[in-house]
């Protein structure tokens, strides 16, 4: 496969996954913002959404505060923001258009029909009162695309590059959401284990569709250390760091077998996979959850860079 084709497939999958992640993040932020808040909490919920999305620097370069209106506009439909949902979907469709012959018919129809429907939306669809319907639609379209990849694409290099993009984007998103929770979301006046703390941890689980999975695995009330364990170390959880990095390693092994070469990306992926496979939540908390997650975010960035050097240039 040409490196240009591989790059388009990789980023097609990443941008679709990023759009879904932003939709999930905003959906949870809307839920949390609707809860009773102390008058001195300010814009912490909406500011946390900007930070978790990785758009803090660009957002505050032109805005002083994170309000519901400014955050929703910036993360849903601002075409000047390459990580807004509209920008992600548009970029994904452009990537798909350039490699139509590498896609199944169902994959192309899923992304193209999404783009067509997206262009019928008006500004009112992104207001706080109506944006919930749009966010649900984005999640549905992303799941539709993921389903077509899983059920219609040959298990060859096209499939492996799509899976690489999806899994790396998910790992980065899960790391950022957990890190933001520990360092930003919990108000200073609220004690750990309090009512607000419970709802915020439940919101983290909802943002990755893991609330029911949590209760199925632990059969216990929501506890911060168990949430962290589920989303970091449980390979049964499809959005956990352990699962995502393991999936990246599997796809890279498939590519190594097909192309007969290995590179630094294979070593990094194996190293991260082993670290997550054999760590315990006690060890992670002893090290410091923030430090651990920051390291994962940086390692994921480096892994993405090495994948680009090995296969996409």
C-alpha positions as a Markdown table, in Angstrom:
| # | Residue | x | y | z |
|---|---|---|---|---|
| 1 | Unk | 0.0 | 0.0 | 0.0 |
| 2 | Unk | 1.2 | 3.5 | -0.8 |
| 3 | Unk | 2.2 | 5.5 | 2.2 |
| 4 | Unk | -0.2 | 8.3 | 1.1 |
| 5 | Unk | -3.1 | 5.8 | 1.1 |
| 6 | Unk | -2.1 | 4.5 | 4.5 |
| 7 | Unk | -1.9 | 8.0 | 5.9 |
| 8 | Unk | -5.4 | 8.9 | 4.6 |
| 9 | Unk | -6.9 | 5.7 | 6.2 |
| 10 | Unk | -5.1 | 6.3 | 9.5 |
| 11 | Unk | -6.3 | 9.9 | 9.8 |
| 12 | Unk | -9.8 | 9.1 | 8.5 |
| 13 | Unk | -10.2 | 6.7 | 11.5 |
| 14 | Unk | -8.6 | 9.1 | 13.9 |
| 15 | Unk | -10.8 | 12.1 | 13.0 |
| 16 | Unk | -14.0 | 10.0 | 13.2 |
| 17 | Unk | -12.9 | 8.8 | 16.6 |
| 18 | Unk | -12.0 | 12.3 | 17.7 |
| 19 | Unk | -15.4 | 13.7 | 16.6 |
| 20 | Unk | -17.1 | 11.0 | 18.7 |
| 21 | Unk | -14.8 | 11.7 | 21.7 |
| 22 | Unk | -15.6 | 15.4 | 21.6 |
| 23 | Unk | -19.4 | 14.6 | 21.4 |
| 24 | Unk | -19.1 | 12.3 | 24.4 |
| 25 | Unk | -17.1 | 14.9 | 26.3 |
| 26 | Unk | -19.7 | 17.7 | 25.6 |
| 27 | Unk | -22.6 | 15.5 | 26.4 |
| 28 | Unk | -21.2 | 14.8 | 29.9 |
| 29 | Unk | -20.3 | 18.4 | 30.4 |
| 30 | Unk | -23.9 | 19.4 | 29.7 |
| 31 | Unk | -25.1 | 16.9 | 32.3 |
| 32 | Unk | -22.6 | 18.1 | 34.9 |
| 33 | Unk | -23.3 | 21.8 | 34.2 |
| 34 | Unk | -27.0 | 21.1 | 34.9 |
| 35 | Unk | -26.3 | 19.9 | 38.5 |
| 36 | Unk | -26.6 | 22.4 | 41.4 |
| 37 | Unk | -23.3 | 24.2 | 41.8 |
| 38 | Unk | -21.9 | 26.5 | 44.4 |
| 39 | Unk | -21.8 | 30.1 | 43.2 |
| 40 | Unk | -18.0 | 30.3 | 43.3 |
| 41 | Unk | -17.4 | 27.3 | 41.0 |
| 42 | Unk | -17.3 | 29.6 | 37.9 |
| 43 | Unk | -16.7 | 28.0 | 34.6 |
| 44 | Unk | -14.8 | 25.0 | 35.8 |
| 45 | Unk | -17.0 | 22.4 | 34.0 |
| 46 | Unk | -16.7 | 24.1 | 30.6 |
| 47 | Unk | -13.1 | 24.9 | 31.1 |
| 48 | Unk | -12.4 | 21.3 | 31.9 |
| 49 | Unk | -14.0 | 20.3 | 28.6 |
| 50 | Unk | -11.6 | 22.6 | 26.7 |
| 51 | Unk | -8.6 | 21.2 | 28.5 |
| 52 | Unk | -9.7 | 17.6 | 28.1 |
| 53 | Unk | -10.1 | 18.2 | 24.4 |
| 54 | Unk | -6.5 | 19.4 | 24.1 |
| 55 | Unk | -7.7 | 22.8 | 22.8 |
| 56 | Unk | -6.9 | 25.0 | 25.8 |
| 57 | Unk | -4.1 | 27.1 | 24.2 |
| 58 | Unk | -5.9 | 27.9 | 21.0 |
| 59 | Unk | -9.3 | 28.5 | 22.8 |
| 60 | Unk | -7.9 | 31.0 | 25.4 |
| 61 | Unk | -5.8 | 32.7 | 22.8 |
| 62 | Unk | -9.0 | 34.5 | 21.6 |
| 63 | Unk | -11.3 | 34.1 | 24.5 |
| 64 | Unk | -11.1 | 35.1 | 28.2 |
| 65 | Unk | -13.6 | 32.7 | 29.7 |
| 66 | Unk | -15.1 | 29.3 | 28.9 |
| 67 | Unk | -18.8 | 29.8 | 28.8 |
| 68 | Unk | -21.4 | 27.3 | 27.5 |
| 69 | Unk | -22.0 | 29.3 | 24.3 |
| 70 | Unk | -18.3 | 29.8 | 23.5 |
| 71 | Unk | -17.2 | 26.2 | 24.3 |
| 72 | Unk | -20.1 | 24.6 | 22.4 |
| 73 | Unk | -19.4 | 26.8 | 19.4 |
| 74 | Unk | -15.7 | 26.1 | 19.5 |
| 75 | Unk | -15.9 | 22.4 | 19.9 |
| 76 | Unk | -18.9 | 21.7 | 17.6 |
| 77 | Unk | -19.0 | 23.9 | 14.6 |
| 78 | Unk | -16.0 | 26.3 | 14.6 |
| 79 | Unk | -14.3 | 25.6 | 11.3 |
| 80 | Unk | -11.2 | 27.5 | 12.5 |
| 81 | Unk | -10.7 | 24.8 | 15.1 |
| 82 | Unk | -9.3 | 21.7 | 13.5 |
| 83 | Unk | -10.6 | 19.6 | 16.4 |
| 84 | Unk | -14.2 | 20.7 | 16.3 |
| 85 | Unk | -16.7 | 18.1 | 15.4 |
| 86 | Unk | -17.6 | 19.7 | 12.1 |
| 87 | Unk | -13.9 | 20.1 | 11.2 |
| 88 | Unk | -13.2 | 16.5 | 12.1 |
| 89 | Unk | -16.0 | 15.1 | 10.1 |
| 90 | Unk | -15.1 | 17.3 | 7.1 |
| 91 | Unk | -11.4 | 16.2 | 7.3 |
| 92 | Unk | -12.4 | 12.6 | 7.6 |
| 93 | Unk | -14.6 | 12.8 | 4.5 |
| 94 | Unk | -11.8 | 14.4 | 2.5 |
| 95 | Unk | -9.5 | 11.6 | 3.5 |
| 96 | Unk | -12.1 | 9.0 | 2.6 |
| 97 | Unk | -12.7 | 10.7 | -0.8 |
| 98 | Unk | -9.0 | 10.4 | -1.7 |
| 99 | Unk | -8.9 | 6.7 | -1.0 |
| 100 | Unk | -12.4 | 5.5 | -2.0 |
| 101 | Unk | -11.0 | 2.5 | -3.8 |
| 102 | Unk | -9.4 | 1.3 | -0.5 |
| 103 | Unk | -12.8 | 1.5 | 1.3 |
| 104 | Unk | -15.7 | -0.8 | 1.3 |
| 105 | Unk | -18.9 | 0.6 | -0.2 |
| 106 | Unk | -20.5 | 0.6 | 3.2 |
| 107 | Unk | -17.7 | 2.6 | 4.7 |
| 108 | Unk | -17.9 | 5.2 | 2.0 |
| 109 | Unk | -21.7 | 5.5 | 2.3 |
| 110 | Unk | -21.4 | 5.8 | 6.1 |
| 111 | Unk | -19.0 | 8.8 | 6.0 |
| 112 | Unk | -20.4 | 10.5 | 2.9 |
| 113 | Unk | -24.0 | 10.4 | 4.2 |
| 114 | Unk | -22.8 | 11.8 | 7.5 |
| 115 | Unk | -21.1 | 14.7 | 5.6 |
| 116 | Unk | -24.3 | 15.3 | 3.6 |
| 117 | Unk | -26.5 | 15.4 | 6.6 |
| 118 | Unk | -24.0 | 17.6 | 8.5 |
| 119 | Unk | -24.3 | 20.2 | 5.8 |
| 120 | Unk | -28.0 | 20.6 | 6.4 |
| 121 | Unk | -27.5 | 21.7 | 10.0 |
| 122 | Unk | -28.1 | 25.3 | 11.0 |
| 123 | Unk | -26.6 | 27.5 | 13.8 |
| 124 | Unk | -29.5 | 26.8 | 16.1 |
| 125 | Unk | -28.6 | 23.1 | 16.2 |
| 126 | Unk | -25.5 | 24.0 | 18.2 |
| 127 | Unk | -27.1 | 26.0 | 20.9 |
| 128 | Unk | -27.2 | 24.6 | 24.5 |
| 129 | Unk | -30.9 | 23.9 | 24.2 |
| 130 | Unk | -30.6 | 21.8 | 21.0 |
| 131 | Unk | -27.1 | 20.5 | 20.9 |
| 132 | Unk | -27.9 | 17.3 | 22.7 |
| 133 | Unk | -29.6 | 15.9 | 19.7 |
| 134 | Unk | -26.6 | 16.8 | 17.5 |
| 135 | Unk | -24.2 | 15.1 | 19.9 |
| 136 | Unk | -26.3 | 11.9 | 19.9 |
| 137 | Unk | -26.3 | 11.9 | 16.1 |
| 138 | Unk | -22.5 | 12.3 | 16.0 |
| 139 | Unk | -22.1 | 9.3 | 18.3 |
| 140 | Unk | -24.5 | 7.2 | 16.2 |
| 141 | Unk | -22.7 | 8.1 | 13.0 |
| 142 | Unk | -19.3 | 7.2 | 14.5 |
| 143 | Unk | -20.5 | 3.9 | 15.7 |
| 144 | Unk | -22.0 | 3.2 | 12.2 |
| 145 | Unk | -18.6 | 3.9 | 10.6 |
| 146 | Unk | -16.8 | 1.7 | 13.2 |
| 147 | Unk | -19.3 | -1.1 | 12.5 |
| 148 | Unk | -18.7 | -0.9 | 8.8 |
| 149 | Unk | -14.9 | -1.1 | 9.3 |
| 150 | Unk | -15.3 | -4.2 | 11.6 |
| 151 | Unk | -17.8 | -6.0 | 9.4 |
| 152 | Unk | -17.0 | -5.2 | 5.8 |
| 153 | Unk | -13.2 | -4.5 | 5.5 |
| 154 | Unk | -10.8 | -7.2 | 4.6 |
| 155 | Unk | -8.3 | -8.0 | 7.3 |
| 156 | Unk | -5.4 | -6.5 | 5.4 |
| 157 | Unk | -3.3 | -3.3 | 5.7 |
| 158 | Unk | -6.3 | -1.0 | 5.1 |
| 159 | Unk | -8.0 | -2.5 | 8.2 |
| 160 | Unk | -4.9 | -2.4 | 10.2 |
| 161 | Unk | -4.3 | 1.3 | 9.6 |
| 162 | Unk | -7.9 | 2.1 | 10.4 |
| 163 | Unk | -7.6 | 0.2 | 13.7 |
| 164 | Unk | -4.3 | 2.0 | 14.5 |
| 165 | Unk | -6.0 | 5.4 | 14.1 |
| 166 | Unk | -9.0 | 4.5 | 16.2 |
| 167 | Unk | -7.1 | 2.9 | 19.1 |
| 168 | Unk | -4.4 | 5.6 | 19.4 |
| 169 | Unk | -7.1 | 8.3 | 19.4 |
| 170 | Unk | -9.1 | 6.4 | 22.1 |
| 171 | Unk | -6.0 | 6.0 | 24.3 |
| 172 | Unk | -5.2 | 9.7 | 24.1 |
| 173 | Unk | -8.8 | 10.6 | 24.9 |
| 174 | Unk | -9.1 | 8.3 | 27.9 |
| 175 | Unk | -5.8 | 9.5 | 29.4 |
| 176 | Unk | -6.8 | 13.2 | 29.0 |
| 177 | Unk | -10.3 | 12.7 | 30.6 |
| 178 | Unk | -8.9 | 10.9 | 33.6 |
| 179 | Unk | -6.2 | 13.4 | 34.1 |
| 180 | Unk | -8.6 | 16.3 | 33.9 |
| 181 | Unk | -10.9 | 14.7 | 36.5 |
| 182 | Unk | -8.1 | 14.4 | 39.1 |
| 183 | Unk | -6.7 | 17.8 | 38.6 |
| 184 | Unk | -9.5 | 20.2 | 37.5 |
| 185 | Unk | -13.0 | 18.9 | 37.9 |
| 186 | Unk | -13.3 | 18.4 | 41.7 |
| 187 | Unk | -14.0 | 21.8 | 43.3 |
| 188 | Unk | -11.8 | 22.8 | 46.2 |
| 189 | Unk | -14.6 | 22.9 | 48.7 |
| 190 | Unk | -15.8 | 19.3 | 47.8 |
| 191 | Unk | -14.3 | 16.4 | 49.8 |
| 192 | Unk | -13.4 | 13.2 | 47.9 |
| 193 | Unk | -16.2 | 10.8 | 48.2 |
| 194 | Unk | -18.8 | 13.5 | 48.5 |
| 195 | Unk | -22.0 | 13.9 | 46.4 |
| 196 | Unk | -20.3 | 16.0 | 43.7 |
| 197 | Unk | -17.4 | 13.7 | 43.6 |
| 198 | Unk | -19.7 | 10.8 | 42.9 |
| 199 | Unk | -21.4 | 12.5 | 40.0 |
| 200 | Unk | -18.2 | 13.6 | 38.5 |
| 201 | Unk | -16.7 | 10.1 | 38.5 |
| 202 | Unk | -20.0 | 8.8 | 37.1 |
| 203 | Unk | -19.7 | 11.4 | 34.4 |
| 204 | Unk | -16.2 | 10.2 | 33.5 |
| 205 | Unk | -17.6 | 6.7 | 33.1 |
| 206 | Unk | -20.5 | 7.9 | 30.9 |
| 207 | Unk | -18.0 | 9.8 | 28.7 |
| 208 | Unk | -16.5 | 6.5 | 27.6 |
| 209 | Unk | -19.7 | 4.5 | 27.8 |
| 210 | Unk | -18.4 | 2.5 | 30.8 |
| 211 | Unk | -20.9 | 3.2 | 33.6 |
| 212 | Unk | -22.8 | -0.1 | 33.2 |
| 213 | Unk | -19.5 | -2.0 | 32.6 |
| 214 | Unk | -18.2 | -0.6 | 35.9 |
| 215 | Unk | -21.1 | -1.9 | 37.8 |
| 216 | Unk | -20.9 | -5.3 | 36.0 |
| 217 | Unk | -17.2 | -5.7 | 36.9 |
| 218 | Unk | -17.2 | -4.3 | 40.4 |
| 219 | Unk | -20.8 | -4.5 | 41.6 |
| 220 | Unk | -20.0 | -1.6 | 44.0 |
| 221 | Unk | -20.6 | 2.1 | 44.3 |
| 222 | Unk | -18.5 | 4.4 | 42.1 |
| 223 | Unk | -15.1 | 4.7 | 43.7 |
| 224 | Unk | -12.2 | 6.8 | 42.1 |
| 225 | Unk | -9.5 | 4.1 | 42.4 |
| 226 | Unk | -11.8 | 1.5 | 40.8 |
| 227 | Unk | -12.8 | 3.9 | 38.0 |
| 228 | Unk | -9.1 | 4.5 | 37.3 |
| 229 | Unk | -8.4 | 0.8 | 37.4 |
| 230 | Unk | -11.2 | 0.0 | 34.9 |
| 231 | Unk | -10.1 | 2.7 | 32.5 |
| 232 | Unk | -6.4 | 2.1 | 32.7 |
| 233 | Unk | -5.7 | -1.6 | 33.4 |
| 234 | Unk | -8.8 | -3.7 | 32.5 |
| 235 | Unk | -8.2 | -5.3 | 29.0 |
| 236 | Unk | -11.9 | -6.3 | 28.9 |
| 237 | Unk | -12.9 | -2.6 | 28.7 |
| 238 | Unk | -12.7 | -1.6 | 25.0 |
| 239 | Unk | -11.9 | 2.0 | 25.8 |
| 240 | Unk | -9.3 | 1.3 | 28.5 |
| 241 | Unk | -5.7 | 2.2 | 28.0 |
| 242 | Unk | -4.7 | -1.4 | 28.3 |
| 243 | Unk | -7.1 | -2.5 | 25.6 |
| 244 | Unk | -6.3 | 0.4 | 23.2 |
| 245 | Unk | -2.5 | 0.0 | 23.4 |
| 246 | Unk | -2.8 | -3.8 | 23.1 |
| 247 | Unk | -4.8 | -3.3 | 20.0 |
| 248 | Unk | -2.2 | -0.9 | 18.6 |
| 249 | Unk | 0.5 | -3.5 | 19.3 |
| 250 | Unk | -1.6 | -6.2 | 17.5 |
| 251 | Unk | -2.1 | -4.1 | 14.4 |
| 252 | Unk | 1.6 | -3.2 | 14.2 |
| 253 | Unk | 2.5 | -6.9 | 14.5 |
| 254 | Unk | 0.2 | -7.6 | 11.6 |
| 255 | Unk | 1.8 | -4.8 | 9.5 |
| 256 | Unk | 5.3 | -6.1 | 10.5 |
| 257 | Unk | 4.3 | -9.6 | 9.3 |
| 258 | Unk | 2.9 | -8.2 | 6.0 |
| 259 | Unk | 5.8 | -5.9 | 5.2 |
| 260 | Unk | 8.6 | -7.8 | 6.8 |
| 261 | Unk | 10.1 | -4.8 | 8.7 |
| 262 | Unk | 10.0 | -3.4 | 12.2 |
| 263 | Unk | 10.8 | 0.0 | 13.6 |
| 264 | Unk | 10.8 | 2.1 | 16.7 |
| 265 | Unk | 7.0 | 2.2 | 16.8 |
| 266 | Unk | 6.9 | -1.6 | 17.4 |
| 267 | Unk | 9.3 | -1.3 | 20.3 |
| 268 | Unk | 7.4 | 1.6 | 21.9 |
| 269 | Unk | 4.0 | -0.1 | 21.4 |
| 270 | Unk | 5.4 | -3.3 | 23.0 |
| 271 | Unk | 6.9 | -1.4 | 25.9 |
| 272 | Unk | 3.7 | 0.5 | 26.6 |
| 273 | Unk | 1.6 | -2.7 | 26.3 |
| 274 | Unk | 3.9 | -4.5 | 28.8 |
| 275 | Unk | 3.8 | -1.6 | 31.2 |
| 276 | Unk | 0.0 | -1.5 | 31.3 |
| 277 | Unk | -0.3 | -5.3 | 31.3 |
| 278 | Unk | 1.9 | -5.8 | 34.4 |
| 279 | Unk | 1.2 | -2.6 | 36.4 |
| 280 | Unk | -1.2 | -2.5 | 39.4 |
| 281 | Unk | -3.4 | 0.3 | 40.4 |
| 282 | Unk | -1.5 | 0.6 | 43.7 |
| 283 | Unk | 1.7 | 1.1 | 41.8 |
| 284 | Unk | 0.1 | 3.8 | 39.6 |
| 285 | Unk | -1.2 | 5.7 | 42.6 |
| 286 | Unk | 2.1 | 5.4 | 44.4 |
| 287 | Unk | 3.8 | 6.9 | 41.4 |
| 288 | Unk | 1.1 | 9.6 | 41.1 |
| 289 | Unk | -1.9 | 9.3 | 38.8 |
| 290 | Unk | -1.3 | 12.6 | 37.1 |
| 291 | Unk | 2.4 | 11.7 | 36.4 |
| 292 | Unk | 1.4 | 8.3 | 35.1 |
| 293 | Unk | -1.3 | 9.7 | 32.8 |
| 294 | Unk | 0.9 | 12.6 | 31.6 |
| 295 | Unk | 3.5 | 10.0 | 30.7 |
| 296 | Unk | 0.9 | 8.0 | 28.7 |
| 297 | Unk | -0.2 | 11.0 | 26.8 |
| 298 | Unk | 3.4 | 11.8 | 25.9 |
| 299 | Unk | 4.2 | 8.2 | 25.0 |
| 300 | Unk | 1.1 | 8.0 | 22.8 |
| 301 | Unk | 2.2 | 11.2 | 21.0 |
| 302 | Unk | 5.7 | 9.7 | 20.4 |
| 303 | Unk | 4.1 | 6.4 | 19.3 |
| 304 | Unk | 2.0 | 8.3 | 16.7 |
| 305 | Unk | 5.1 | 10.1 | 15.5 |
| 306 | Unk | 7.0 | 6.8 | 15.1 |
| 307 | Unk | 4.1 | 5.2 | 13.2 |
| 308 | Unk | 4.2 | 8.2 | 10.8 |
| 309 | Unk | 7.9 | 7.8 | 10.3 |
| 310 | Unk | 7.6 | 4.0 | 9.7 |
| 311 | Unk | 4.6 | 3.8 | 7.5 |
| 312 | Unk | 3.0 | 7.2 | 6.6 |
| 313 | Unk | 5.9 | 9.2 | 5.0 |
